[in-house]
Every structure is written in structure tokens, then in C-alpha cells.
């Protein structure tokens, strides 16, 4: 069957044909529908008892969190860790469960009828950094307030506010973790990002990103 022959029926009955006509979905739209699920790594570090967030730039030079599409064979947290590694050279710990979500408005998604993209945000503690695999990302550290200002740049009011809420929720969670509140399991899962098929342990609440070669800290 060729790609032009793909059809999806909204309803079907073995006794009589459905009165609802078949809906044709072109392969290009199917690809956009797969990209609708995205993940982001909200990377942070604590220096001199102060929280800092790591942001990267898009091709349009807007600041954002390292993010990308969910990948087959990886959990959302593993996919987010991979994005942080590729876009910012991050090695560290990432939480398995998302702590927040936000909406990313994509013109391609609107054109395909897929609507806006919901991004699942995972908190990632940066242990050290190496060179990013992707060029032009310009990974940079910001205080929470500066990070919110950068994330508001070149975005409309509602979009900027939702990014600010993600930063605020991240700060609250980091403060709880730093205070010793038992919100995570101590067991860590080791993930080797030199391969796209890391081992999985469903009992772990965190993933540990293992560097391929030791490098100096930032």
C-alpha cells in the first residue's frame, strides 16, 4: 500500500458501512502529529547558595530550555536528558517525573491542524558540562529573574508568563530538594548518552547521565 492510500475512518461497523466519510491524512501531517509530544530539560546548578538556570538559543536567537521531540524507545526523561546533552553538553541528574508543562506555539503545527504542542518539563541538576553536539546554541547561565526576562524576550505576554511560571515552580522544587525533603528515591539509573538506547529501571525516580570521557567542570 502506498502512502497515498492511507485512510483513517472515524467509526466502523462490521454490519453496515459507516455514513461518515473516510478522512485522508497525508504522511507530512502524520509526522507533525508525532512531533506534538515534546520534552524539555530545565537545567540548574547551585553556586554560592544561589540557583542558576541554563538556557540555550533557538535558530531564531530566542532563549529557551533544551527541548525536542519524544523519541521511540526512550522515556520522556531520557529524551529530555538527551536534548540537554546534545544542545548544551549537560551531564547530571534528571528527574523521571515531570514537574511542570507548558504550551509551545508552532506555526507548522497550526498549519497541519495539530494545534499547539504541549512540552513536559523535567528538572535536571547539572553536575558538569562538555562541548554541545549542536552548534549555535550558546548555552548560558542566568539567575531565576534574569532567566525569566530572557524567556519573555520576543514572546507575547501569555507565552512569557507561562515560562516564568515554569521557572518559579523549578525554584520551589529545588528549594524543597535542598532542604532534605524526601521527595525522590535515592536509587539512580545510569544512562550512557553515547548511545541512544540507555538501560531502563522503572523503579528509579532519577536518571544519572554518565559522561563518555571525564572533562573539567564548567
N, C-alpha and C positions, 0 to 999 in steps of 0.2 A: 504494500500500500504506500503510495507516495504521500508527501506532506500535504499536497493539495486535497487529498481525500479525507483528511482528519475532520471528523464532526463530533460534536458532543450534544446529546439530547438531554433536555431538562427533565423529562419524565419518560417512562417506558412501561408498557403493559404487554404481557405475552398473549392476551386475548384479543386486543384490538389496537390499531396504530394510534399513537398519540396525536391529538389535534394540534399540539404545539410544534411548530416547525423546528427543524434542526438548526442549531446555532453554529456557524463556522468560526473557528478560532485559528488565525494564522500562526505559524510557528514563531514569528517575531513576538507576538503577544504572549505566547506561552513562556518564552524566555523572560519577558518582563514580569510575568506572574511569579516566576521562580525567584526573581530578584527582590520581590516585595518584602521578604523576611531578611532583615539586616541586623547586625550586631555591632556594638561599639565597646571599646575598652577605655574606661575612664581611669587614666593612669595618674598615680600620685606618688609623692615622696614626702617625708617629714625631715626638714633640715632646721636645726636650731629651734626645735619645738614648734615650727610653723609648717603648715600644709602648703604644698605646691602642686599644681596640676600641669600635665604635659599635653600640649596641643600641637596639632600639625596643620599644614595648609593644604587646601584643595588646589586643583589646577586653576581655579578661578581666584586663588590667593585669599580665600576666606579661611578663617581659623575654625577648626572643628576637632572632635575626638577621633582617634584612629578607628575607622569603621569600614565595613564591607558586607557583602552578602554572606548568608549562611551557606556552609559547604556540606555536601553529602559526605557522610562518614564521620563528621565532627559534631560534637555537642556545640551549642551556642557559645559557651565559654571558651572552648578550644578554638572556635573560629575567631572569636574576638581576640584571643591571645595571639593568634597567627597574624591578624591585622596589625596589632601593636608591634609585633616583631618585624613585619615587612615594612611598615610605614615609619616606624620610629626607632627600630633597633632595640626594643624593650625586652629585658629578661626580668622575670619577677614572679609574683603570685597573683593569680586571678581567681575571683570567686565564681563558683559553679552557678549559683543562682543570681539572676539579675536583681538589681536593687532599684532600678527605675527604667522608664521607657519614654521615648519622645517621638514626635512625628517629623519625618523628613519629607519636605515637599519636592517632588521630582517632576520636571516638565515631561520627561519621557513616560513616566507612569500615568500622568494625567492624559497624555495623548493616546495611550493604549487603553484607556478606560479602567486602569487598575487602581486608581485612587492614590492617595498618599502612602508613603512607606513608614511602617512602624519599626523603630530601632530599639532593640533590647540593650540596655547599658549594664556592663559588668565592671565591678571595681577591681582595679589592678594595682598592686603595690610594686613599684619599680625597685628592683634590687641593684641592677646596673644596666648600662646601655652600650650597645655596639653600633657600628655603622648601619643605617637603614638600607634595606634592599631596594627601596624605591627612591628615586632622586626627586628633588624639588619639594619635599615635604616640610623641610625646615622645622623639625621638632624643637619646641622651646618651652621653658618652664615659666609659669605665672602663679602669682598668689591667687586665692579664690576670687577676690574682687577684680583683679586685672583679667583673670580668665573669663569672668562674666562679661566684662567690657569687650574683650576681643571676640567673644562668641556673639555679641549683639551687633558687631560691625557688619554692615551690608546685609542685614536681615531686618524684616519688618518687626513691629512690636510684639505680636504674639509668638513669633518664632524665637526672638531673643529672650522672651520671658521663660519659655519652656527650657531653653538651655541653662538659664540662670537657676531654675528650679532643680535641674539635674545636679549642678554644682553644689547647691545648698544641701540637697539630700546626701550627696557624697561626703560633704564635710561632716554632717551629723553622724553618718555611719562610721567614718574614720575615727571620730572622737569616741564613739562607743567602743570600737575595737581597741583603741589606745588605752581606754580606761580599764580594760581587762574583762569587759562583759562577755560571758561565754556565748557568743552568737555564732561561732563557727566551730567545726570539728578540727582537731589538731592534725589529723592524718592528711598528708599532702600527696597528690598524684604527680608523678614525674612525667613530663611531656617533653620529648625531644623535637624541637621545631626544625631540625634539619630534614625531617620527613613530614609528609602531610598525613601520616597515619599513626598518631600517637596512641599509646596504650590508654585504656579507659578503666576507671574504677568508680562505679556508681555510688559507692559509699562516701566518697570524698566530697567535701564542700569547697575545696580549693584545688587549683591546678598549679603545679610548680614548673616553670619554664626552665629547661636545662640548656645552658649555652653549649654550643659546639666546641668553642675554644675559650679558655679563660682570657678575659680582657680587663683592662683597668676600669675602675668605676668612673662615672662622669666627674 
